[in-house]
Amino acid sequence: MTLLPDRLNRILTMIPYLQAHQGIRVQELAQFLGADPKTILADLDSVLLCGVPPYLPNDYIGVVLEGDRIYVSFAEHFKRPVNLTFEEALSLGLSLRRLPLPKERREAAEALRHKLLALLPGPARRMWREARRQVDVGWFHKEVEERIALLRQAIEERREVQIEYYTASRDEMTRRGLRPYGLVEHNGDWYVVGHCMLRDRELPFRVDRIRTLTLDDKRFERPAGFAIEKYRRPQMYFPTYRDMRVKLKIAPELARWVADEHPTGKVRRLADGSLILNLSVNQPQWIISWVVAHAGQVELLSPQALRRQVAEACKRALANYE
């Protein structure tokens, strides 16, 4: 069975490729897209339904089969990127945050969301973030709703919980006890804040990354000085004395986006348009991955020990192509 996202990706790849390769044979196109000819012919029937407003005859894509050769017409609008209004970009960004996608597609959706944000001028990016804090998409996965309800019960009854939690920066699943103190919404995601028995300190945890959650009979008293309001802030991350201090140089093409994502005190702009970013991180592995993924655009300046780890990661990646 062909999954709808796979078919959509194939068709979106097919249209501009056909326009650039008029008269290509069905078998050649099937080989390029990794599908069988029967599937390609079915996709071409769907292409005939693709068009742009106002959906007049010449606004739909035309497909002609001459023998086994394919020709398309009226697909000129695929030659250039789509120009989105702010409202369209915001709607697309909000939708991408809530699509129930597998991990590899979530990463692609997140990259697209960041690309949309980077293309907006400064005032529009600030409006985007403010709108994201104010607009509720209106639904959660059933599992997330159930976890929130169970966490509310644990908070009210002062009961510890056992959670299995996925840490994205380490791509690691761990089991830990938690004394939940409160729940807070941050940029469309819900966090439970409490005392982590594994780390022995107060931490926020994203509810959608909790894989399993069970109530314990152990009771606790919430600290008198706890205030959930301190977690209503632009960034959920709280530095500690254990953190590593990291300095990065960001190329001009990424500088605008990075500057908007981090407080003014952490960035220093340079004359060439690049900037210096100072961060405190408790799990340096994600920094290594980020630097490698943005090779040529991000340079790790310090500490030296972490620079060596980046160099080793690059060598390991290069070895796969030698």
C-alpha positions as CSV (number, residue, x, y, z in Angstrom):
1,M,0.0,0.0,0.0
2,T,1.3,3.5,-0.9
3,L,1.2,5.9,2.0
4,L,-0.2,9.4,1.2
5,P,2.9,11.3,2.4
6,D,5.1,9.1,0.2
7,R,2.9,9.7,-2.8
8,L,2.7,13.5,-2.2
9,N,6.5,13.7,-1.9
10,R,6.9,11.7,-5.2
11,I,4.4,13.9,-7.1
12,L,6.0,17.1,-5.8
13,T,9.4,15.8,-7.0
14,M,7.9,14.6,-10.2
15,I,6.4,17.8,-11.5
16,P,9.5,20.0,-11.7
17,Y,11.5,17.1,-12.9
18,L,9.1,16.4,-15.8
19,Q,9.2,20.1,-16.7
20,A,13.0,20.0,-17.0
21,H,12.9,16.6,-18.8
22,Q,10.1,16.9,-21.4
23,G,9.6,13.6,-23.3
24,I,11.2,11.4,-20.6
25,R,10.1,7.7,-20.8
26,V,7.8,6.3,-18.2
27,Q,10.4,3.6,-17.3
28,E,13.1,6.2,-16.8
29,L,10.9,8.4,-14.6
30,A,10.0,5.3,-12.6
31,Q,13.6,4.5,-12.0
32,F,14.4,8.1,-11.0
33,L,11.6,8.1,-8.4
34,G,12.1,4.6,-7.2
35,A,8.6,3.4,-8.2
36,D,7.1,1.0,-10.7
37,P,5.6,2.3,-14.0
38,K,2.1,1.4,-12.9
39,T,2.5,3.7,-9.8
40,I,3.9,6.5,-12.0
41,L,0.9,6.3,-14.4
42,A,-1.5,6.5,-11.4
43,D,0.5,9.6,-10.1
44,L,0.2,11.3,-13.5
45,D,-3.6,11.0,-13.2
46,S,-3.3,12.9,-9.9
47,V,-1.0,15.5,-11.4
48,L,-3.9,16.5,-13.7
49,L,-5.8,17.7,-10.6
50,C,-2.9,20.0,-9.5
51,G,-3.2,23.7,-10.1
52,V,-3.1,27.2,-8.7
53,P,-5.8,29.8,-8.0
54,P,-8.1,30.9,-9.7
55,Y,-8.2,27.4,-11.1
56,L,-9.0,28.3,-14.7
57,P,-8.2,25.7,-17.4
58,N,-4.7,27.0,-18.0
59,D,-4.0,27.0,-14.2
60,Y,-4.1,23.2,-14.1
61,I,-1.1,21.1,-15.1
62,G,-1.5,19.3,-18.4
63,V,-0.1,15.8,-18.9
64,V,0.3,14.2,-22.3
65,L,1.5,10.7,-23.0
66,E,2.8,10.0,-26.5
67,G,3.6,6.3,-26.5
68,D,5.7,5.9,-23.4
69,R,7.0,9.5,-23.4
70,I,5.6,12.1,-21.0
71,Y,5.1,15.8,-21.6
72,V,3.7,18.4,-19.2
73,S,2.3,21.9,-19.7
74,F,1.1,24.9,-17.6
75,A,3.6,24.0,-14.8
76,E,5.6,27.3,-15.0
77,H,4.5,28.2,-11.5
78,F,6.8,25.5,-10.3
79,K,9.9,27.2,-11.7
80,R,10.1,29.7,-8.9
81,P,9.6,29.6,-5.1
82,V,6.1,30.3,-3.7
83,N,5.7,33.8,-2.2
84,L,3.8,33.4,1.1
85,T,2.1,36.1,3.0
86,F,2.9,36.4,6.7
87,E,-0.5,34.8,7.5
88,E,0.2,31.9,5.1
89,A,3.7,31.4,6.5
90,L,2.4,31.4,10.1
91,S,-0.4,28.9,9.3
92,L,2.1,26.6,7.6
93,G,4.6,26.9,10.5
94,L,1.9,26.1,13.1
95,S,0.7,23.2,11.1
96,L,4.2,21.8,10.8
97,R,4.5,21.8,14.6
98,R,1.5,19.6,15.0
99,L,1.7,17.1,12.2
100,P,1.9,13.5,13.5
101,L,5.1,12.6,11.7
102,P,7.8,10.0,12.2
103,K,11.1,11.1,13.6
104,E,12.9,11.6,10.3
105,R,10.0,13.7,8.9
106,R,9.7,15.7,12.1
107,E,13.3,16.8,11.6
108,A,12.6,17.8,8.0
109,A,9.5,19.7,9.1
110,E,11.5,21.5,11.8
111,A,14.2,22.5,9.3
112,L,11.5,23.9,7.0
113,R,9.9,25.8,9.9
114,H,13.3,27.4,10.7
115,K,13.9,28.2,7.0
116,L,10.5,30.0,6.9
117,L,11.4,31.9,10.0
118,A,14.8,32.9,8.7
119,L,13.3,34.4,5.5
120,L,11.1,36.8,7.4
121,P,12.3,40.3,8.3
122,G,13.0,41.0,12.0
123,P,9.7,42.6,12.9
124,A,7.8,39.7,11.2
125,R,9.8,37.1,13.1
126,R,8.9,38.8,16.4
127,M,5.2,38.8,15.4
128,W,5.6,35.1,14.5
129,R,6.9,34.1,17.9
130,E,4.3,36.2,19.7
131,A,1.5,34.6,17.6
132,R,2.9,31.1,18.3
133,R,2.6,31.8,22.1
134,Q,-1.0,33.1,21.7
135,V,-2.4,30.7,19.1
136,D,-3.4,27.2,20.3
137,V,-3.6,24.7,17.4
138,G,-6.5,23.1,19.3
139,W,-5.6,19.4,19.6
140,F,-3.1,17.0,21.0
141,H,-2.4,13.4,20.4
142,K,-4.6,11.3,22.7
143,E,-1.5,10.0,24.6
144,V,-0.4,13.6,25.4
145,E,-3.9,14.5,26.7
146,E,-3.9,11.5,28.9
147,R,-0.4,12.3,30.3
148,I,-1.5,15.9,31.0
149,A,-4.5,14.6,32.9
150,L,-2.5,12.1,34.9
151,L,0.1,14.8,35.7
152,R,-2.6,17.2,36.9
153,Q,-3.8,14.5,39.2
154,A,-0.2,13.8,40.5
155,I,0.3,17.6,41.1
156,E,-3.0,18.0,43.0
157,E,-2.4,14.8,45.1
158,R,1.4,15.5,45.6
159,R,2.3,12.1,44.3
160,E,5.5,11.0,42.6
161,V,5.5,9.6,39.1
162,Q,7.7,7.3,37.2
163,I,8.4,8.4,33.6
164,E,10.3,7.0,30.7
165,Y,11.6,10.1,28.9
166,Y,13.2,10.7,25.5
167,T,16.1,13.2,25.5
168,A,16.4,14.5,22.0
169,S,19.9,16.0,22.4
170,R,21.3,12.6,23.3
171,D,18.8,10.5,21.3
172,E,18.4,8.5,24.6
173,M,15.6,7.0,26.6
174,T,15.9,7.0,30.4
175,R,13.6,6.0,33.2
176,R,13.4,8.3,36.3
177,G,11.3,9.3,39.2
178,L,9.7,12.8,39.2
179,R,8.0,14.9,41.8
180,P,5.7,17.1,39.6
181,Y,5.2,20.7,40.8
182,G,3.4,22.3,37.9
183,L,2.5,22.4,34.2
184,V,3.3,25.2,31.8
185,E,2.7,25.9,28.1
186,H,5.7,27.1,26.1
187,N,5.5,28.0,22.4
188,G,2.7,25.5,21.8
189,D,4.3,22.6,23.8
190,W,3.4,21.5,27.4
191,Y,6.1,21.0,30.0
192,V,5.8,19.4,33.5
193,V,8.2,21.0,36.0
194,G,9.4,19.1,39.0
195,H,12.2,17.5,41.0
196,C,14.0,14.9,38.9
197,M,15.1,12.0,41.1
198,L,17.7,11.0,38.5
199,R,19.4,14.4,38.3
200,D,18.5,15.4,41.8
201,R,17.3,18.9,40.8
202,E,14.4,20.8,39.5
203,L,13.9,20.4,35.7
204,P,11.2,20.9,33.0
205,F,10.2,18.0,30.8
206,R,8.3,18.1,27.5
207,V,5.1,16.1,28.0
208,D,5.1,14.8,24.4
209,R,8.6,13.3,25.0
210,I,7.3,11.2,28.0
211,R,6.8,7.7,26.6
212,T,5.3,6.1,29.7
213,L,3.9,7.6,32.9
214,T,2.8,5.9,36.1
215,L,1.6,7.2,39.4
216,D,3.4,6.2,42.6
217,D,2.0,6.0,46.1
218,K,5.0,8.1,47.4
219,R,3.9,11.6,48.6
220,F,6.0,14.8,48.6
221,E,5.7,18.4,49.7
222,R,6.2,21.0,47.0
223,P,8.9,23.6,48.0
224,A,7.4,26.7,49.5
225,G,9.4,29.0,47.1
226,F,8.4,27.2,43.9
227,A,6.8,29.5,41.3
228,I,5.7,28.2,37.9
229,E,5.8,31.7,36.6
230,K,9.5,31.7,36.3
231,Y,9.1,29.1,33.5
232,R,7.0,31.5,31.4
233,R,10.0,32.9,29.6
234,P,11.4,33.1,26.0
235,Q,13.7,30.1,26.5
236,M,12.9,27.0,28.6
237,Y,16.6,26.2,29.2
238,F,18.1,27.2,32.6
239,P,21.9,27.3,32.8
240,T,23.6,25.8,35.9
241,Y,27.1,25.8,37.3
242,R,27.6,22.3,35.8
243,D,27.2,23.6,32.3
244,M,30.0,23.9,29.7
245,R,30.7,27.4,28.3
246,V,30.8,27.2,24.5
247,K,31.7,29.9,22.0
248,L,30.6,29.7,18.3
249,K,31.1,31.8,15.2
250,I,28.0,31.9,13.0
251,A,28.2,32.8,9.3
252,P,26.1,35.7,8.0
253,E,23.5,33.5,6.3
254,L,22.6,32.0,9.7
255,A,23.3,35.0,11.8
256,R,19.9,36.7,11.5
257,W,18.0,33.6,12.6
258,V,20.4,32.8,15.5
259,A,20.3,36.4,16.8
260,D,16.5,36.2,17.0
261,E,16.6,32.9,18.8
262,H,19.0,34.0,21.6
263,P,19.0,36.9,24.1
264,T,21.1,40.0,23.2
265,G,23.7,39.3,25.9
266,K,24.7,36.0,24.3
267,V,25.4,37.3,20.8
268,R,28.0,39.8,19.5
269,R,27.7,41.0,15.9
270,L,30.8,41.3,13.7
271,A,31.4,43.8,10.9
272,D,31.2,41.1,8.2
273,G,27.6,40.2,9.2
274,S,28.6,37.1,11.2
275,L,28.2,36.9,15.0
276,I,29.8,35.3,18.0
277,L,27.4,33.2,20.1
278,N,28.1,32.3,23.7
279,L,26.1,29.4,25.2
280,S,25.9,27.3,28.3
281,V,25.2,23.7,27.6
282,N,24.8,20.7,29.9
283,Q,24.8,18.1,27.0
284,P,27.6,19.1,24.5
285,Q,26.7,16.2,22.1
286,W,23.9,18.3,20.5
287,I,26.4,21.1,19.9
288,I,28.7,18.7,18.1
289,S,25.9,17.5,15.9
290,W,24.7,21.0,15.2
291,V,28.2,22.2,14.2
292,V,28.7,19.2,11.9
293,A,25.3,19.6,10.3
294,H,26.0,23.3,9.6
295,A,29.6,22.7,8.3
296,G,30.9,25.9,6.7
297,Q,28.3,28.1,8.5
298,V,29.1,27.4,12.2
299,E,32.6,27.2,13.7
300,L,33.2,26.1,17.3
301,L,35.8,28.4,18.8
302,S,36.0,27.0,22.3
303,P,36.5,25.0,24.4
304,Q,39.4,23.2,22.7
305,A,38.3,19.8,24.1
306,L,35.0,20.1,22.3
307,R,36.7,21.3,19.1
308,R,38.7,18.1,19.1
309,Q,35.4,16.1,19.4
310,V,34.0,18.0,16.4
311,A,37.1,17.2,14.4
312,E,36.7,13.5,15.3
313,A,33.0,13.5,14.3
314,C,34.0,15.0,11.0
315,K,36.6,12.4,10.4
316,R,34.1,9.6,11.2
317,A,31.6,11.1,8.8
318,L,34.3,11.5,6.0
319,A,35.4,7.9,6.5
320,N,32.0,6.8,5.2
321,Y,32.7,8.3,1.8
322,E,36.3,7.2,1.3
